[in-house]
């Protein structure tokens, strides 16, 4: 079922049981653009035309590059107690898959990291922006009510589960409801959650005290919502570049057509071809159907040659320049440095322009890291909450470390070369250069340095 349609059905269910109309944060307008961003990421944008307009796959390239830059040097861990060790084991399984999942979050504007308990401990489900429904936020834009929808199809029946998480009056309330239908136009009739084998172990409702947030982490892109300025919902990393991406796909398709239309061909008179009655077609020399094009010269060979080569010049430079300019617009609107998508040999002119371009990418990546850290901290809080509820490990404090690195902006080779020159000239101590180059402490750097040969030193009288 489509995301926008499911939103409408969920809204109907919530309003049916409420005395007043519920003002859902996820509007129909936002649902539409989330569907658009998803289609673009999956290489099915609405502007594709068969055999005419193709896609370059820019959305997935943008999301993938931002995910790579965000986690390029990421190191993290949880320590402090037996419980911390238990959580850390599950946590690192999350980190192992984080780069792929972050790419989905960048593409669709949001990602939920939702822990749940299994027979072997705690696992985490990654829920993309087109699979969860934010209902309400507080004044600090922290989500306070959300619905997760999942569907199972069995024969001609569609089973839908709505799992609602809500903070209300200092309590966390989690409820599960199930519906069965025979079509995609309604949720159908409500049934017991236990009547569906896959959901039989779930409770219909539960309430918990001592919790100050929903039991999951919510990542949103650090961008203003230019689709609905009143909505706290996150937007795609390429939300401000949709039109630029559309035009770039068009430019790319024009280049593809330019090469196809200018493909070398030989116009040949039909009289030079042999007819094959078994296939009811002409037989081309050496089977080169793609190279030859048959023509019937009505005026005869006196005005037209029997063989005529078609090989016009290709206007590739003009087309590539146009595409390259469009790619630079996409880079700018997506917070990427020039040369990430466009031709790196035809970008910035001065060292200051290069640094400014990299700075834009660095700043945007740092903002993503901040939001991702908040989401991970909330997810770890939820893992600790479930560890207490299900007695998975003795109570204990935990400490989380996050190290993001900063080499996105720094040119390490140039920096090391500069430090080496300073050390050679005596401007800095040599062990500082060794420590920087090999990533060790100053004490370890001193141990790595060769011993000073004192055998032939001049002694002053």
N, C-alpha and C positions, 0 to 999 in steps of 0.2 A: 504494500500500500504506500502511496506517495506521502512524503513528509507533510506537505501542506494539507492534504486530505485528512490525515490522521490527527493533525492539530485541531481541525474543525470538529472531528468526532469527540476528541478528548474534552474540548471546550464545552460541547453540548452535554456531556456526562457531568462535568463539574457544575455547570450552571443549573442543571436539572435538580440538583440536591442543595442548592444555595438559595437563601431568601433574597439575596441581592446578586446582581450580575457580577461575575468575577472578572477583574481587569487583568488579563494574562499578559505578562511581560513579552512573551514571544508572539508578536502580531502576525497576521497573515502576510503583511508586506515583508517582514523579516524572513518568514518561512519561504517565501518565493525566492528571495535572493540567496538563501542558503542552498536551495535546490539548484539555482543557477551556478553558484560556486562549485557545487558538487559535480554538475555536468561538465563544467569547464575543466576541472581537475581530472575527470575520467575521460577526457578527450572527446566529449560529445557536446560541444557548445551549440546553442541554437542557430548560429549563423553558418553552419556547415552546409554546403550544397554539393551533392554527389558529382564527382568528376570536375568540379569547378572551384570550390573553396575548401581547402584542407586546413588542418591545424598543425601548428608547430609544437604543441605540447608545452607552451610557456607556463601555464599555471602550475603544473607539476614540477617544472624546472625551478620556478620561484620558490615554491613551498619546500622543495627538497634542499635547495641551497641555504635557505634560512634555517632549516632544521640542522643542517651540517654545521653551519657557522655557530649556532647556539650551543651545540654540544661538542664542539671541536676539541676542547681540552677539559671537559667536565669530569670532575672527580668528586665522589660523595660517599658517605658511609654513616652508619649509626652505631654508637658505642654507649657503654655506661652500666649495663646490667645484663642479667640472663634474658630478661624480656627484650632488651635492646638487641641482643644477638639473634633472638628468634625473629624479630621484626626485620632486622638487617638482611637475613637470608631471603625473605620474601621481597624486600625492597630491591635487592640487586637483580632479581628476576624482572622487576619492573624496569630498571635502568637498562637492562640488556635489550629490551624492546622499545625503549623510549624514543630513539631517533626516528624510527618508522612512524610511530604514533604521533610524534610531534609534527611530522610532515602533514599528517591528516588535520591536525589542529590548526596549523598555519593556513592550510588550504580552505578550511570550512569555517574558520573563525573561533572555534572553541573545541575543547576536549575535556571529558570528565574521566578522572581516575578513581574508580569505585571499588574499594576492597569488599571481599565477601569471604566467608568461612567455608572451607572444604574439609574433607576427612584428613587431609595431610597438613592443614594449617590455613594460612591466609593467602588468597590469590587476589589479583587486581584485574578488573575488567576495564578496558579502554572503550569509552563510548563517544562516538563522533557526534559532531554538532547536528547532524540530520537524524539522530536517533534518541535525543532527549529533549524534554520540553520544560524550560524554565518558566515557573509560574509567578514567582514573586522574589523581590530583592529588598534588603533593608536600606537605610539611608546611606550606608557606606558601600553600597553596591555589592554586598555579600549575598549570595543566593540563600533564600530562606524556605523556598518551596519548589519542588521539582518533581516531574513525572517521567518515569522511564517506561517505554512501551516495548514489548517483545511479542512476536507472533509465531505461531506454529501452524502449519498446514497439514491436515490429515484427510486425504480424499477430497471431498467437496466442502469440508468444514475448515474454517479459519478460527483458531483460538488466539485471543489477544489478552495479554496480562498487562495491567497498569500497576506499576509499583510507585507509590507516592512517598516522598520524604518531606517532612514539614517541621519547622521550628515554630512552636506556638506556646506562649505562656511559660517559657523556661523549660519546656519538654520537647524531646525529639519524638515525633510520631512517624512510624513506618507502617504502611498498609498495602495490602495486595488484593487486587480485584481481577476477576477473569470474566471473559465474554466469549461467546461462540456465535459465529455467523456463517452464512453460505455465500457471501459476496463481499466485495471491497467497498461497498457504499455505506456500510454501517458496522458498528461493533457487534450488533445483534443482541442476544439475550444474556443477562448476567448469570453466571453459574458459580459454583463453589470452586475456589482455587484448588482444593484437594482433589477435585474430580478429574483433573488433568494430571496424568502420571508424572510428567516432567516437573510439575510444580507442587506435588503432593506434600513435600516436606516444609513448605513455606507457611508461615502463620498469616492469618487474615489481617491481623493488626497487632502492633506492639508499641509501648510507650516507654521512654527512658528519661531519667532525670540526670542532672549533673553534666549535661552536654551543652556546649555553647555554639555549635555549628553543625551543619549537615555532614554526615559521615562519608565524605568524598572530597577530592580536590577538583577544583574547576579552573581550567586554564582558558584565558581569553587573550586575544591578540591586543597589544598595547596601542590601539588605534581608535580614533574617534569614529563613532558610528555615523557615516555619511549617508546611510539609507534611511535611518530613523534616529534623529538626534535625541529623542526622548527615551530611547531604549538602552538598557544596560547590557544588552547582548553583544558578545564579541563579533567582530567582522573579519572577513578573510584578509590575508596579507596582500592580496591583489584586488581588494574591493575598490580601490581608487584607480585601478588600471584596466577595468573591464573593456572600455571602449578602445584603449590603446592596444590591448591584446587582440581585440576583434580586427582592427586595422592591420596589425602585424600579420595575422593569419591571412588576410587578403593580399598583402604585399608578397608574402611567401608563396601563395598560390599563383600570383601573377608571374613570379620567377619560374615556377614549375611549368606554367603554360608557355612561357617564353622559350624555354629549352625544348619542350615538346613540339611547339609549332614551327620552330626553326630547325628541326631535325633534318639532316641531309637526306635527300631522296632523289631518285632518278626517274624522270617521266619518260615512259617508253611507249612506243606505238604498239597497239594491239597486234599488228601484223607480225611483230617480232616474237610474240608469245605463242606457246603451244597450248592448245585446248585439250583438257583431260575429260573425256565424256563420262568416265566412271565417277568423278567427283563434281562434274558440271562446273568446272572453274578453270581459269587459266593457270598454267604452270610457269612460275617465275624462275629465272636463271639461278641455279644453285639453291633453290628453296628460299631465296631472300625476299619473302613477301613484304617485310617491313621496309626494305630499301627501295623497292620499285613500286611505282604507281602507274597503272595503265591509263592511257589516254587515246581517244580516237581523234586523229587529226583530220578534220573534214576537208581542209585545203590541200592536203597532200604534202609530200616531203619538200616541195619547192619553197614553201613558206615556213614550214615548221620542221625542225630536225626530228629524226626518228628517236634520238636519245637527247634528253635535256636534263642537266643536273640542277637540282634545287638546293642551294646552300647559302642562304642569306646570313648576314652578320647578326650575332646575338648581342642584344643591348644589356649585357649582364651588369656592367659597372653602374649604370644609372639605377637599375632595379635594386642592386645590393646596397647602394648608398641610401636609397629610400627606406629599405628594410632596416638598415643599421640605425638610421635616425629614429625610426619607430621603436626599435628595441631600447634605445637610450631613454625614450619617454617612459617605457615600461619599467626600466631599472629605477628611474627617479621616483616614480609613483609607488614603487614597491620597496623603497628603502634599500636598494642594492647599489653597490659601487659600479660606476661605469666600467664596462669591459667584462662584467659577469655574464651577460647574455650577448651584448654587442661585440663588435670586433675590437679586441684589446689593443690592436695596433693603430686604431683610429679613434682615440678617446681624448684624454686630457692632455693639455699642452705643457703645463708647468708643474713643478713639484708641489706647489701650493694647491693647485686644482686636483692633483692626484690625492693629496692628503685629505682635502675637503670631501672628495668623493668617498674615500675609504672611511672617513669619520662618520658620514651619514649611515653607512652600513654598520659600522661599529656601534653607534648610538642605538640604532633600532634593535640590533642583536642583544645589547645589554638590557634593553627594556623587556624583550621576550624572556631573557634569563630571570629577571626579577619576578615576572608574573609566573613563570614556570616554578620558581623556588617556592612561591606562596602556595601554588597548587600541590607541590610535593609535600610541603609541611602539613597542609590540611589532610592529605592522603595518609601520611604517617600518623597523624592524630587519630584518624579513623581506624587505622590498623591497631593502634594502642587501645582504642575503645572496644573493638571486637575481641582483642586478646583478653580484656577484662570481663566482658560479658560471657564469653565461652570458656573462661579459665584456661587459656592456651599456654600461659606462662606466668610465673609468680610476678607480682607487681614490682616494678622497678623503674627508675628514671632512665631517660635516654637523651643522648646528645647527638645532634645531626650536624655534619660538616658539609659545606658546599664550596668547591673551588672551581670557578668558571674559567680562569685564565684570561689573558688579554692580548694574545698574539695576533688577533684578527687585524689590529691596527698596526702593531709593531712589525717592522721588517727586521727579523732577528739576525740575518746575515750581515746587514749593514750595521746594526747595533753592535754585534760582536767584533766586526772589523774596526769600528771606531774605538771600542774598549781596548782592543789589542794594541792599537797605535798609542793610546793614552798610557797603557801599561809600559810599552817599550820606551816612551819618552819620560817615564817616571812621574806622570801626573796622577796616577792611581796605583794602588798596590796590586801586584801581579796576581795574588790569590783571589782578588775580586773578579778578575777576568776568568780565571779557571773555574771559580764557583758558578759564574753566570753561564759559561759555555757548557759545563757538564751537569748543571743542576744539583750541585752539592753545597754543603755548608762551607764556611771559611776554614774551619778546622780541618775538614776533609780535603779541601783544596790545598792547604799547606802540606799535608801528608803526600799529596800527589806530585808536588813540585820536587825537582831533583835537588839533592843535597848540594850545598855550596862548597866548592873546592877551595880549601884554605891553604893548600900546600905552598903556593908560590906568592902569597900576599906580601907586599912591601911593608916592613916594620919601620915605623918612625922612631928616630933616636931622641 
